[in-house]
């Protein structure tokens, strides 16, 4: 602690925190070794009536490579000067281990100072984060710089000024090829492909050349927050507030595609594709966006009492918001030199990809009345009158009221349980809020689509710019109304050591902006979206907190459980088509088929087919295939007319919305030690997985995968892998027979619906605070060391290749995304 003189004696406190982290993937699939993988693919080909993908000669090379008898992962093509890959190579590569590090390092530092006098206080802090990515060849890195400054100044006896300034700069860099396509490709990269060819160059299918040489992507994001509050107190208990919040964002994005090269048998380089581009293609793209957001609040409140027991507080004011942004984007191809990727150093015609000015604004008047009688009866009444620039004319303004009341029964004279229950409060509330978030900020203006150089004819050798008829606009579009009822109970037991809070709510969103109504195609243009849907939401939240001390040991246990559901109560879907929302549908519903099981023999399958026709699902049904249930009893498995009235054999088999979210927070302190454990999870969630991460070698061969988790598939005596002696007969398998070019077993169904609930140890931290008698001698008021871990343990029944928190996050299929991480960190907090 440093003492300074500033009029009256002031005190300045300095705090320094650092945090060093080691990050590693929570979960990565386990790739099959190359020999198992090759036979697995041959099995999928044989089941589909195709020839073997890997010849005996290649299989022999794979075995020799794994035994160390040969050291080359591929050989030249029979004709030409290129290397053989995929079905012709024989390496044994785990591509997840090749592309992801076992750990990445990060560091974070924060330095802050606070202090001042009785009238004037300040706080300043600076921070720095440097976080390396998990990509071995992507060289992805994130850096963040932060500055915060706060002041509180008593200008006069009746006027106080508060200010808050914050600046954040974030720089992120990665390989341009590190995109959704890259994550998609990792899953389907064959282990038979070597990392390097016999000459020591990275192979073309490895995608390492594309990552190392194919260009870089950089984005820089700057955020500046300026906040000020002037508080005027003309009289006792009367305050006037004037607040202004100004936020500026400057975002710059740069991406370039540069030449990447692989090498032929003679070691000569040849260009290869980066991302979706053609080999040898170069380009640069620049994008800039600037946002300006201003928010103002001017309001006043006054507190007064009548007869000491009736306490009132009234408040009224005005607030406004204004959001503006402008963008410009341009691209150009055919760079003069890869060493200087700029718009000016590219030779092809530049193309403006984007350039726009946008803004929206809101204004609102609000008021509040609070009433408190002896902390026994509580009442609050609110009202807002808001207007939005997104709506037109009489639809622009709306009134939104709310009211809440509370009764603390424990304050009543008849309450005789003071020793056991110190607080027993019942709350009830009703509110109507507005939602003005439309996708189009100007939904009442017709927009004429213009497409540059997209005409189907030529004028002077070039395609002309064309325009099409604008879509219709709605003059009826207005606010969505969110009306909520809530009832709650707050109870404190045992001298406030145990606190329980419970809330149940019921919310209806009226006039949701739903899909455009269907009109005849002869209209010739698109139909606008309007307020034509309603949705009901309901749920609860329960929180329990226990705090106590036993001698030198203090501890607390906090548990939270919440649940919510949503159901559509109105929606313009007159046919109740299952492909979109319909009245009565719960959000997250999964429609699928009911699975009887896998046929363990051809006789079992034939017996099933004698009663049920599955021809609409596929053909050539055999042992190891799915037997689907005929729910509607018409002798055929199908989806009917795909409506709620006639869903065929489809039914609701699950729901993907997370239910029963929970968390448990345990903490304790004993003398100079402290420990905290934080668990979180989801009690109920269903998920139907998709893509090669789950189905393995089923479907298109070039989109397939082979993980050890896929080995639990149906095999009989005729199995390729059984005949090769590397796998046993498995008629009680989890997965059906693998098939190339056939998806008859992969329909959404009960057998493969996943239980996506989980419990995760989200954070554990152990700290030690040095004794004061050791540190005060050197001017330190507090010094604490800690070690921490995040995402260390997960308990789930989900298919082992998936993390339950990452499903549904990918732009391709499940699992094809940047892996979630577990983190080990240590650090030091010092207060001077």
N, C-alpha and C positions, 0 to 999 in steps of 0.2 A: 504494500500500500504506500503510495506516494502522496504526501500532504503538500498542498499548494496554498498560497495566499491569493484571495480574490475578493476584496472587500472583507466579508466575513470569511472565516476559515472554510476552505473547501477540501474535498477529498477526490483524488483521482485513482481509479482502479484500472489495472491493465490485466488482460486475460489472453493467454496464448494456448491454442489447441492444435495438435497435429494428429494425423491419422494415416497410417500406412496399411495398405490393403493388398491382399493377394486373392485374385478372382479366378475361379475355375468353373467349367460347365457343371450344372447340376446333373444332367443326364444326357448321354449320347448313346445312340443305338450301337449294338455290338455287331460289326460286320462279320459275315461268314468268312472263313478262310477260302482261298481261291478254288481249291479242289472241291470243297463242299458246294460252293457257289456254282461252279460249272455243272456239277451233276444235278443241282437243284434246277438250273435253267434247262438242262436236258430233260428233266422230269416234266417241267411245264410244257415243253415242246412236244414230248411224247403223248401227254394227256390230250393235247390239242390236235393230234394226228400229224404233227410236223416232224421233220428230221432232226437229228441231234444238232444242237448249236455248237458244241465243242466236240471235235473229232478225237479219236483215240490218240492220235499223234500229239495233239495239244495237251490232252489230259496227262500223257506220259511226261511231257515237258514240265507241266505244273508240279507233278510229284517230284521230279528231279530238282526243280528249283527249291521246293520246300525242304528237301533233304540236304540242300547245299551242294549237290552234284554239278549244277551249272549255276553261273552267276549272272546270266542275262535274262531280262524279263520279257524280251520279245526278239523276233527274228525278222529279216527283210521279207517283204511281200514276194511271192513267186515271180512276178513281173513288176518292173518299175523300181524306183529307188526310195520308196517309203517303208516305214516300219509297220508291222502288223499289230493291231490293237483289238481289244474286246475279245471276240471268239478266237483270235489268232495269237494272243499274247499269253504269258504264263507266269506273271509276277504274283505277288501275294501282299497287296497293299490295303491297309486300313485307312480309308480316305478321311474318316473323321479325325483320326489321330494325326494325319498329315496336315489337315487344314486348320485344326484347332490346337492351340497351346494347352498344355496341362494347367498352366496358371499365367495370369497377367498381373502386372504390378500397377498400383495406383497410390497416389499420395494426396492428402488434403491438409491445408494449413489455414488457420484463422487467427487473426490478431485483432483484439478489440480494446478500447479504452472508454471508460465512462467516469463521470464525476460532475463537479460543479459545486454551486453553493445552494443555499436554501431557495433562492429565487431563480437561479439559472442552472440548468443541467444539460449535459451533452452526452452523446454516445457515438462513437465511430468504430467501424470495423472494416477490415480488408480480408479477403479470402482468396485462395488459389487451389484449384483442383486439376490434377493431371492424371488421367485414367487411360491406361493402355487397353487395347482391345484384345479379344481372344483369337483373332485371326492370325495364323502363322505367316501368311503371305499377303494379307490385305493391308497390313501396317495401319490399322485404324487406330485413331487416337482422339481423345476428347480433352480439351482444356477449357477451364472456366475461371474467370476473374470476377470478383465481386467487391463492391464498395458500398457501405451504408453509413449515413450520417443523420443523426437525430438531435434536435435541440428543443428545449423548453425554456421560454424566457418570460418572466413577469415584467411586462413593459411598464405597467402602472399597477396600482392597487386593484383596478377593475378590468385590466386588459392583459391577456396572456396569449403568447404566440407559440405554436408548435410547428415544427418543420420536420420533414422526413425526405431524404434524398437517397436513392438507391440506383446503382449502375451495375449491370451484368453484361459481360462479354463472354460468348461461347464460341469456340472454334472447334470444328469437327472435320477430320480428314480421313479419307478411306480410298481404296482402289475403286475406280469407276465400275469395274466388273463385279464388285461386291453388291449385288442386287438380288431381287427375288429369284431371278433366273439362276444365280450362283447357288443359293440355298436349295433350289429345286434340283440342281444337277448333282450336288453332293450325295443326295439320297440314291441316285441312280448311276453313280460312278462305279464301274466294275472293279473288283479287287484284282482281276487278272491284268489290269493295265498298270505298267510300272510308273513310278514317279519320274524316273529318268531313263532315257534310252541307253543302249550299250555304249554310246559315245560320250555319255555324261551330260547330255542336254535334257532339260525338262520336256516331257512328252506333250504332244498336242492335246490329248484328252484330259490331262491333269488340270488344266485351267490355271496352272501356276504362272505360265508365261503371260496370260491375260491379266492376272492380278499384279504381277511384278512390273510389266511393261505397258499395259494397255490403257494407261491414263489415270488421273487422279480426280477425285471430287472433293471440293472444299466448300464448306458453308460457314459463314460468320454471322452471328446473331447478336445484336446489341439491344439492350433494354435500358431505358432511362426513366425512372419514376421520380416525379417531383410532387410532393404533397405538402400542403400548408393548411393550418387551422388557426383561426383567430377566435378567441373566446372572450366575450365581453359580458361582464356581470354588473349591470347598472344598479341592481338592488339585490339584497340577500335573497337567495333561492331563485333568482331569475337570471338565466344565461341565454346569450345570443351567440350562435355559432355560424361562422362562415368558412366553408371548406372548399378547397380546390385541389383536384388530382389530375395531373397531366402525365400521360405515358407516351413515350416515343419508342418506336421499334424500327430499327434499320436492319434489314436482312439482305445478305448477298450470297448468292449461290453460283459456284463455278464448277463445271464438269467438262472434262475433255476426254476424247477417245483417241488413243495413240496407237501406232502400229505395234503388234505383238508377233513374234516369230517362233516357229518350231523349226526343227532341223531334220533333214532327210538322212538317209543311210550314209551319204558321203560327208555329212556335217554341214551341208549348205542350208542357209536359212530360207524359209518360205513363210509368207504372211498367213496369219490365221485370224478368225473372226473374234471380235471382242463384243460380248453381249449379243444383241440381235444384228449387229453390223456385219457387213461383208468383209472378207479378208482385205487388209491394207487400207481400210477406210479410216479417215481421221476427221475429227470435228471438234468444235468447241461450243459450249452453251453457257450463256451468262443470264442471270435473273436477279433483279433487284426489286425489293418491296419496302415501302416506308409507310408505317402506321402512325397516326396521331389520334390519341384518345383523350378526351377531356370530360371530366365529371365534376359537377359542382353541387354543393348542398348548402342551403341557407335555411336555418331553422332556429327555433327558440323553445325553451322549456321553462316551466315555472312550477315550483312545489309549494304547497301550503297545507295546513291542517285546520280542522274544525273540532273544537273541544278536545284536542290532543289525541283523540282516538281515530278520527276520520282523516286519513291522509290522502291527498290528491297530488297528481302530477299531470300537467297538460303539456303537449308539445305539438307544434305545427310548423310546416316548412315547405320548401320547394327544392326539387333536384332535377338535374338535366344531364344527359349524356350525348356526346358527339363523337362518332368514330369515322375517321377518314383514312383511306389508304390509296396509294397509287403503285402501279407495277410497270415494269418494262422487262421484256425478255427477248433475247436474240440468239440465233444460232448460225453457224457457218461451217462448211466442211472443206476438206482438201487443204490441210495446213501446209505452209511452205516448209516449216521445220518443226519437228516434234518438240524441240527444246524450248519453243516459245508459243504455247497454245493460247492465242488471243484472237479476238474477232478480226483485228487488223492484219494478222499474219495468216489468214486463210484466204483462198483465192476464189472459191465459188461464191455465187450471189448470197448475200446475207439474207436472213429471213427473220422478220419480227414475229416471234411466237406468241407474244402477249404484250399488251399495253392498255391499261385501263385506269380510270378514276372511279372510286366508289365511296359512298358515305351513307350513314344512317344516323338518326337522332331520336332521342326520346325526351319527354318532359313530363314532370309529375308533381302534383300537389298532395301532401300527406298530412295526417294528423293522428294524434294518439291521446287517449285518456286513461290514466291509471288510478285505481282506487284501492286503498289498503285500510282495513279496519282491524287494528290490534294484531297484525300479522296473522289474522284468523280468516278473514274473507278478502279475496284478491280478485280484481276485475281489470281487464284491459280491453279497450275498444280501439280499433285501428280503421283507417280509411285512406285509400289512395285513388287519385284520379289521374290516370296516365294516358299519354298520347304517344304514338309512334309514327315515324315518317314512312314506315313500310305499308301503311294502309291509307286509304283515300277517303276524303270527305267525312261523312257521318260515321264511317267505320274506324276512324283514327283514334277516338278517345273512348275510354271506358272507365267505369268505377269498380274498385275492388275492395270490399270490406272484409274485416276479420274481427273476431271477438274471442276472448278466453277468460275463464273464471277458475278460481282455485279456492279450496276450503281446507284449511289446516285444522283437522278435527282435534289434533293433540293440544290445540290452544283453547279448546272449549273448557268451561268450568266443570262439566260432567266427566271430563277425561280423568281416569284414575290409574292409568298405566304408565305414569311418568318414569318409573324406575326401569321399565322394560322398553317402552317405545317413546322416543323423544320427539318424533315427528311423524305425522300421518296426514299427508296432503293428497287430496283428490283434485285433479285438473280436467277440464274439458275445454275444447276450443273448436272454432269453425273459421275457415278462411277461404277467400276466393282470390286467387292470384292469376295474373295474365301472362301468357307466353306469346312473344312476338317474333320468335326465331323462324323466319322463312328462309328457304334456300336462296330465293331470288330477293335481293334487297329492294328491287323496284317491281314488284309483281303486278302493278296496275298499268305499266307501260308496255305496249307491244314491242317486241324485239325482232328485227328482221335478220335472220341468219345470213351471214356473208362468209363465203369460202373462197380463199385466195387460190388462183391457178387450179381450179378444180372443175372447170367446164369440160364437157365431153367432146369439144370441137376445138380447132386451132384458129387463131387470128394472128397473122404475121408470125406464124411458127410457134406461138405460145398459147397455152390454155388460158382462157379468160377467167376473171373473177366473176362468180355468180352469186346471186341472192335468191332466196326462196321466200314464200309467203310467211309472214309472222304468225306465231301462234295466237290464239285468242287469249284475252285477259279477263279476269273476274273483277267486277266492281263490288262484289259482296265479300271479298276476303277480309277477315278481321281477326281480332285477338282470339286465341284459345283460352278457355276458362278452366282453371284447375281448382276445384272445390274440394276441400279436405275437412273431414271430421276427425278429431283426435281426443282420446280419453287416456289419462295417465294417473299413476299413483306413485308417490314418493314416500318411502318409509325409512326411518332411522331407528335402529335398535341398539340396546346395550351400550348406552352412553356414546352413541354415534359411532361405535366401532363397526357396525354393520349397516350399510346403506343399500337400499333396493329401489330401483326406478323402473317402472314399466309403462310403456306406451302402446296403444293400439290405434291404428288409423285406417280410415276408409276414404279413398280419394277417387273422384270422378273427373276426368278431363273431357269437357264438353267442346264441341265445335273444333275437334282436331282437324288439321289440314290433311285430308286423305287423298286417295288417288283421283285422277280426273275421271269424270263420268264417261262411259262409253257412248260415243255418237257414231253415226254411219260414216264409213270411209269417204263417202262423197263430199264430206265437209271440206276436205282438202288441206287441213292444217291440224296442228295439235290442240288438244283441249286443256284448259287450265285446271290446276288443282284448286279445290275450294274447301271450306269448312263443312265437312260432311261425315265425320266419324266421331265416335265417343269411345272412351276406354275407362275401365274401372280398375283401380289398384287398391290393394289392402295388405296389411302386414302388421308386425309388432316389433318392438325392441325391448329387451330385458337386460338390465345391467345390475350386477351385484358387486359391492366393494366391501372387503373386510380389512381393517387396519388395526394393529395392536402392537404392544411392546411388552416384552418379557425380559426384564433386567436390561442388559446391554444389547439385546436383540430386538430390533423393530422390523416388522414385516407387513406386507399387504398382498392381497389376492383380489384381482379384478377380473370378472368374467362378463362377457357380452354375448348375447344371442339375439339375432334378428332374422326376420323372414319377410318376404314380400312376393306378391303375385300380381299379374296383370291379365285382364280379360277384355276383349273387344266387345262392346255392347252395341255398337252401330258401325256399319261399314258398307260401302256401296258395292256389294258383291252379290247380285241377285241370284246367281246360279250356285252360290256357295262353293265356288271353285277352290280346291285344296291348295292350289298354287299361290294363293294370296290370302290375306286376312279375310275373315268372315265373322259374322255376329256369333258370339259365344266362344270364339277361339281364345285359348290362353296363350300368352306370349311364350315361345320356346317349345311348343308342342312338336313332337316327332311322330310323324305318320310312317308306318312301316308294316312289313309282313310278319306273320307269326311263324316261327321255325319249329317244325316237329323235331328235326335233328338231322345228323348226317347218316346216310344209308351205309350200314356196315358191310353190306354185301349187295350183289346185283339182284339177288332174289328179293331182298327187302325193298330195293328201289322199284323193281317191277311190280311188287304187290302194292306199293304206294301209287304208282302210275295207273294201275288198274282201276283206281277209284278217283284219282285226281289228275286232270290234264294240266301240265306245266309248260305247254308248248309256247305260250306267250313270253315265258321267262328265258327259254333256251331250248336246246335239243341235245340228243345223245346223252341222256341222263344215265349215270352209272354209279357204282359204289363209290362213296367218298363225296358225293354231291349232296346239296341241300334238298330236303323234303319240306316244301312249303305247305302251310295249312290252308284248307279251303274253308274260310270262315263263313261265307254266305251260302255254302252248301249247294252251289250250282254245278259242281263237278269240274270247275276250271279256276285256276289261280290267275287273277288279274286285278287291275285297279278300277274296274267298272268304268263309270263316267268321270272318275276323279273329282267327285263332289261329296259333300256330307250326306246327301240323300242317297247316293250310290257310290260308295268308296270301294266296291268290290271286296277284296280280301284285305284291304288296308285297314288299320285301326291305329289309335293313339297308343304308342308303345313306350313313350317316355317324354321327358321335358328337359331341354338343355339349359333352362334358366337356373342359376345357382339358388338353392334353398338352404335355410338354416345356417347362415353365415355365423361364425362364432370366433371368439378370441379369448385367450386366457393370459393374463399378465401377472407374473409372480415376481416379487422383489423382496429383498431383505438386506438389512445392514447390521453388521456385528462389529462393534468397535470401529476399526479403520477399513474394514472390508465391506464390499457391497456386491450383490449378485442380482441379476435380472434375467428372467426367461420370458419370452413372448411367443405364444403359440397362436396360430390362426388356421382357419380351415372352412370347409363347406360341408355341411351334413348330408346334402342330397343334391345330386346333379346327374343327369344322363347325357351321354354323348355317343353319337354314331360316327365313328372315325371314317376317314376317306383317304384315298391315295396309297402310294406304294409303301409308306412307312408302316401301314397296317396290313395291307393285302399282299405285300411281297411280290412274288413273280406271278401275278394274276393280272391279265389285261395285256396291254401293248408291251412287247419285250423291251423297247427302248425307254419306257417309263417305269420299269420294274425295279425292285430292290431285293436284296437278300441279306437279312439280319439273322442272327442266331435265334432271336425270338420267333422267327417264322418256321423253325424246324418242327414245330408241333403240328404238322399237317398229315392228312390221311395218306397212309401207304399200305398197300397189300403186297402179296407175293410177287406181283408183276412190276413193282416200283423200280425205277432206274436206280435209285439210291440203295434199295434193299439188295438188288442184284449185285451192285458194286461192293456191298459189304460194309458200307459206312453208316448205315441206319437200319434200325429194326422195323418190322411191321408195326404199324400204328393205326389200328382201326378205331380207337377211342380218341382220336385226335381232336384238337380244338379247331384248327383250320381245315377247310375242304381241300380237295385236290387243287394244286395250282394249274392254271391253264393260261397259255398265251392266247391273246386275241379272243377272250371269252370272259364275260362278266356275269354269267348266269347265277353264280353263287354269291355275288357281292351286293345284292339289293339291300336296302335298309331293312333290318330285321331284328327280331328279339334276341337271337343267338349271339350277335356281335355288338349289341348295345352295351356300352361301357358304363360302369359305375365310376363317375368322375369326382366323387366326393374325396376329401383328403384332410389330413391333419399335418401341419408343417411347423417345425420349430423355426420360426421366422427370425428370431434373434436371441442370442444368449451373450451376456456381457458380465465379466468379472473385473472389479476394480479394487484398487488399494490406494488409500489416501495416506500420504506420509504424515507422521505425528507432527503437531504444531511446534513442539519444542525443538524439533530438528530443522525446520524450515524458516521459522520467523527470524532466526539469526541472520539470514541472508536476504531479508526483505520479501519473502514469499508468504502470502497468507494462506494459500492452499495449493497442493500439488497432488495430482491423482494420475496413476497409471491404470491402463485398462487393456484387456484383450477381449475381442468380440468375434462372434461368428454369425453369419446370416445364411438361412436356408440350408442348415446342416442336416436335418432329418426330415424325411417325408414318409408318411404312411398313407398308402392308397392301394386300391384294388384294380387300378386302371392298367391296361396293357403296358408292358414294361418299357416299350420304346417311347412312350409319351410322358411328358410332365403335365399334371392336371391343370396347372396354371397357364400353360402355353397353347393348349388346343383352341382352335378357332382364331388364333392371332395371325396366321400366315395368309399371304395372298395367293398361295397355290393350294397345297394340301396340308393336312395336319402334320405338324412336326417340321415343316420346311421353313424354318425361321431361325433367327439368331438365338442361340440357346440361353435360357435363363441361367443365372450364375449363383454359386455359393461363394461367400466371401469370408476370409479370415483377416482380421485387422488388429492392430495394436496402436496405442497412442498415449499421449500425455496431455493433461490439462493443467495449466499453471495460472494462478491468480496472484498478481503482485499488489 
